């Protein structure tokens, strides 16, 4: 089974290599451009996401900072009011206190988040307030701050403390110093504003990026002031605060989910604003586009592969099919004809090849019939035998040329393949003609096409030269007597010789009624013993001589000699001279018969 697979892949390796090569040529640019576009897009999306996060954190931070600056300014306006300080110091009557409370109430109306305004005497902790009542927990918190000497002129904000009606509030308080001359800069009372925590929640919920962000506000002691969610235990958030840098986006992972973490200080306080943003949700749209882009690239690659495979199969299928047909023909199956459903530069060989098979089959049938007809002359038998041999040679020649074209196809030499096929088509068109005689110049043109086909294999080392008087163009000769001689020189004289291979054709007139056509090569030549044996064969024309010079060595010099004598008579034929390691000269002698092109 393994050997069968290896044999199959070697037989059709051209198709596989072309498919793989063309797929690489087509797919690599798609992968390259797709990768560049993909990573560029991902980079841009990440930059945009980080820019959006930074903008979002900055805007939310500014909103918080603006609010606390406003509360600070408002507290200064209230608690550093000269009348308010005088009333607290001098313990005015309740009527004046009532007027003061109305004044405080007007201040409280300036900001809806202020739920109460109070002043606590620094000495006896007596309190005057308006708005919601302050709870014992609130007063205890301020008392602890006073006892630990943590009160100062700077506005301080407490963590959320339980107020009335199970609501939580923030205490904004400060040490108020007198601006009166007799007690200048002495601490006289503690100013307190009770702030509603809903404003924090409102700011946090407004900026959650459509539910993608968890937001937290933490004071300088690490106490949680407000958050937009209860998704995580605050202890986890505290551990992040201790580990992560400020004003820098970092990647964290919590509960198997990836988050972007950024903390930013609130300028007016020593607080921090923390944003924990779900990375997957933030990049959800980008991920969709990312996967869509990958799907498009994969789809394009699949389409390209299908197109390339289809194109290459369509291109190489005719060559593979011809190779199979030629193998069958070479093994004797003359019914192995070509059938293509479309036309291109390669499939045009179909008709000529099929015609050649028909000719071979017809000639073979004629040969068989001639052997059964004892009343026919021995001359006719030999003629059919020679024609049958010639047809067999054509099939083998075509088989060899196909393998040469295969070799060229492996190097992707499309122009050379097309030129070789054109020469091969012309070659078939010529040899399938039924003419027995042709003009000399047409035989030479056919010979040039044959040499061009052989150069596919041997290259420029093979040189071919023709020397002929133009007046001899119209000489009539038997078709296909020069090619076998050139083929004999090529494969039995030149092959194996180093350096340039030179074949010369020269046509001259002898005694005005004979034409000499000389085929010369600079090949290996023949020894004297071989020349003597060949001369004896040419003179004797025995059946053994024909077998020795036949299909096994090209066309066979003996067969060519006999063929010329069949058509022209005994005086004509071949003469051969050869020099060992120098070359061979074969001379064809035929009658001089000049005709016009239309006469043949």
GINORLIN-V759210 format. One record per backbone hydrogen bond with DSSP energy under -1.0 kcal/mol. CO is the residue of the C=O (numbers start at 1). NH is the residue of the N-H. Records with the same first field share a line. If there is no record, write none. Layout:
CO=NH + NH
This chain:
1=5
2=6
3=7
4=8
5=9
6=10
7=11
8=12
12=16
13=17
14=18
15=19
16=20
17=21
18=22
19=23
20=24
21=25
22=26
23=27
24=28
27=31
28=32
29=33
30=34
31=35
32=36
33=37
34=38
35=39
36=40
37=41
38=42
39=43
40=44
41=45
42=46
43=47
44=48
45=49
46=50
47=51
48=52
49=53
50=54
51=55
52=56
53=57
54=58
55=59
56=60
57=61
58=62
59=63
60=64
61=65
62=66
63=67
64=68
65=69
66=70
67=71
68=72
69=73
70=74
71=75
72=76
73=77
74=78
75=79
76=80
78=81
81=85
82=86
83=87
84=88
85=89
86=90
87=91
93=97
94=98
95=99
96=100
97=101
98=102
99=103
100=104
101=105
102=106
103=107
104=108
105=109
107=110
108=111
111=114
113=196
115=132
116=194
117=130
118=192
119=128
120=190
121=125
126=121
128=119
130=117
135=139
136=140
137=141
138=142
139=143
140=144
141=145
142=146
143=147
144=148
145=150
146=149
152=175
156=173
161=169
164=167
167=163
168=197
169=161
170=195
171=158
172=193
173=156
174=191
176=188 + 189
178=185
183=186
186=178
188=122
189=176
190=120
191=174
192=118
193=172
194=115 + 116
195=170
197=201
198=202
199=203
200=204
201=205
202=206
203=207
208=213
209=212
212=278
214=276
215=228
216=274
217=225 + 226
218=272
219=222
223=219
226=217
233=236 + 237
234=238
235=239
236=240
237=241
238=242
239=243
240=244
250=261
252=259
254=257
257=254
258=279
259=252
260=277
261=250
262=275
263=247
264=273
266=269
271=266
272=218
273=264
274=216
275=262
276=214
277=260
278=282
279=283
281=284
283=287
284=288
285=289
286=290
287=291
288=292
289=293
290=294
291=295
292=296
293=297
294=298
295=299
296=300
297=301
298=302
299=303
300=304
301=305
302=306
303=307
304=308
305=309
306=310
307=311
308=312
309=313
310=314
311=315
312=316
313=317
316=320
317=321
318=322
319=323
320=324
321=325
322=326
323=327
324=328
325=329
326=330
327=331
328=333
329=332
332=334
333=336
335=337
344=348
346=349
347=350
349=353
350=354
351=355
352=356
353=357
354=358
355=359
356=360
357=361
358=362
359=363
360=364
361=365
362=366
363=367
364=368
365=369
366=370
367=371
369=373
372=374
373=376
377=381
378=382
379=383
380=384
381=385
382=386
383=387
384=388
385=389
386=390
387=391
388=392
389=393
390=394
391=395
392=396
393=397
394=398
395=399
396=400
397=401
398=402
399=403
400=404
401=405
402=406
403=407
404=408
405=409
406=410
408=413
409=412
412=414
413=417
414=418
415=419
416=420
417=421
418=422
419=423
420=424
421=425
422=426
423=427
424=428
425=429
426=430
427=431
428=432
430=433
436=479
438=477
439=443
440=444
441=445
442=446
443=447
444=448
445=449
446=450
447=451
448=452
449=453
450=454
451=455
453=456
454=457 + 458
455=459
459=462
461=501
463=503
465=505
467=507
469=472
470=473
472=475
473=441
474=595
475=440
477=438
482=486
483=487
484=488
485=489
486=490
487=491
488=492
489=493 + 494
490=495
493=524
494=497
501=463
502=522
503=465
504=520
505=467
506=518
508=516
510=513 + 514
513=592
514=510
515=590
516=508
517=588
518=506
519=586
520=504
521=584
524=581
527=531
528=532
529=533
530=534
531=535
532=536
533=537
534=538
535=539
536=540
537=541
542=546
543=547
544=548
545=549
550=553
556=560
557=561
558=562
559=563
560=564
561=565
562=566
563=567
564=568
565=569
569=572
573=589
575=587
577=585
579=582 + 583
583=579
584=521
585=577
586=519
587=575
588=517
589=573
590=515
593=476
596=599
597=600
